[in-house]
């Protein structure tokens, strides 16, 4: 996934976003949701990415924005990190459940090692 940090500010009723160091990587919109979409399109064009490229944008508050919006952007970035880490941990848990049970460990011992229920181990080893 292509990750970009966009510095965001406010001008009147519009949100302005700019990916510094990427000529053409800027846009504006009436809402932050729309700004993210507009910036995605601008980044794809400016960085010559495929039209369907996965672009992840982290908002960084410009100095002129209030602390509350800065805090909100920081929480959103932290939530993204937690979600990414959770996805990696889930995949690794499933992998280890399959490895341990195929190596002869019981479902209960595998569950105890992974800190999950034996029912969850059974689900993980039977699904792909």
C-alpha positions as CSV (number, residue, x, y, z in Angstrom):
1,X,0.0,0.0,0.0
2,X,1.2,3.5,-0.8
3,X,1.2,5.7,2.3
4,X,1.3,9.5,2.2
5,X,1.2,12.2,4.9
6,X,-1.0,15.2,4.0
7,X,-0.7,18.5,5.8
8,X,-4.2,19.7,6.3
9,X,-5.4,23.2,7.0
10,X,-8.7,25.1,6.8
11,X,-9.6,28.1,4.6
12,X,-13.1,29.4,5.1
13,X,-15.4,26.5,4.5
14,X,-12.8,24.3,2.8
15,X,-10.2,21.8,4.0
16,X,-6.9,22.1,2.1
17,X,-4.5,19.2,1.9
18,X,-1.0,18.9,0.6
19,X,1.5,16.1,0.3
20,X,4.7,18.0,0.7
21,X,7.4,16.9,-1.8
22,X,4.9,15.6,-4.3
23,X,4.2,18.2,-7.0
24,X,0.5,18.2,-7.8
25,X,-0.2,16.3,-4.6
26,X,-2.7,18.8,-3.2
27,X,-6.5,19.3,-3.2
28,X,-9.4,20.9,-1.3
29,X,-12.9,19.9,-0.3
30,X,-15.8,20.8,1.9
31,X,-15.3,17.9,4.2
32,X,-12.4,15.8,5.5
33,X,-14.0,12.7,3.9
34,X,-14.2,14.4,0.6
35,X,-10.6,15.8,1.0
36,X,-9.3,12.2,1.5
37,X,-11.0,11.1,-1.8
38,X,-9.8,14.2,-3.7
39,X,-6.2,13.8,-2.4
40,X,-6.2,10.1,-3.3
41,X,-7.1,11.1,-6.9
42,X,-4.4,13.8,-6.9
43,X,-1.8,11.5,-5.5
44,X,-2.5,8.8,-8.1
45,X,-2.1,11.3,-10.8
46,X,0.9,13.1,-9.4
47,X,2.8,10.0,-8.4
48,X,1.8,8.2,-11.7
49,X,0.2,5.3,-9.9
50,X,-2.3,2.8,-11.4
51,X,-5.9,4.1,-11.3
52,X,-6.8,1.4,-8.8
53,X,-3.8,1.8,-6.5
54,X,-4.3,1.5,-2.8
55,X,-3.5,4.9,-1.3
56,X,-3.4,5.4,2.5
57,X,-3.4,9.1,3.6
58,X,-2.5,10.2,7.1
59,X,-3.7,13.6,8.0
60,X,-1.3,15.9,9.8
61,X,-2.7,19.2,11.1
62,X,-1.1,22.4,10.0
63,X,0.1,24.7,12.8
64,X,-2.9,27.0,12.4
65,X,-5.5,24.3,13.3
66,X,-6.7,23.8,16.9
67,X,-5.3,21.2,19.2
68,X,-8.5,19.2,19.2
69,X,-8.3,18.5,15.5
70,X,-4.6,17.7,15.8
71,X,-5.5,15.2,18.6
72,X,-8.2,13.7,16.4
73,X,-5.7,13.2,13.5
74,X,-3.3,11.6,15.9
75,X,-6.0,9.2,17.2
76,X,-6.9,8.3,13.7
77,X,-3.3,7.5,12.9
78,X,-3.0,5.4,16.0
79,X,-6.2,3.5,15.2
80,X,-4.7,2.7,11.8
81,X,-1.6,1.4,13.4
82,X,-3.6,-0.8,15.8
83,X,-5.8,-2.1,13.0
84,X,-2.7,-3.0,11.0
85,X,-1.0,-4.7,13.9
86,X,-4.2,-6.6,14.8
87,X,-4.4,-7.9,11.2
88,X,-0.8,-9.1,11.4
89,X,-1.4,-10.8,14.8
90,X,-4.6,-12.5,13.5
91,X,-2.8,-13.9,10.5
92,X,0.2,-15.0,12.6
93,X,-2.1,-16.6,15.2
94,X,-3.8,-18.6,12.5
95,X,-0.5,-19.7,11.0
96,X,0.8,-20.8,14.3
97,X,-2.4,-22.7,15.2
98,X,-2.0,-24.7,12.0
99,X,1.7,-25.3,12.5
100,X,1.3,-26.4,16.1
101,X,-1.6,-28.7,15.6
102,X,0.0,-30.3,12.5
103,X,3.2,-30.8,14.6
104,X,1.2,-33.0,17.0
105,X,0.2,-30.5,19.7
106,X,-3.3,-30.9,21.0
107,X,-5.9,-28.2,20.3
108,X,-6.0,-27.4,24.0
109,X,-2.2,-27.0,24.2
110,X,-2.2,-24.9,21.1
111,X,-5.0,-22.8,22.6
112,X,-3.0,-22.4,25.8
113,X,0.1,-21.4,24.0
114,X,-1.7,-18.8,21.9
115,X,-3.9,-17.5,24.6
116,X,-7.1,-18.2,22.7
117,X,-9.9,-20.8,23.2
118,X,-9.7,-24.3,21.9
119,X,-12.8,-23.6,19.8
120,X,-11.0,-20.7,18.1
121,X,-8.1,-23.0,17.4
122,X,-10.4,-25.5,15.7
123,X,-11.9,-22.7,13.6
124,X,-8.5,-21.5,12.5
125,X,-7.1,-24.8,11.6
126,X,-10.2,-25.8,9.5
127,X,-10.4,-22.5,7.6
128,X,-8.1,-21.0,5.1
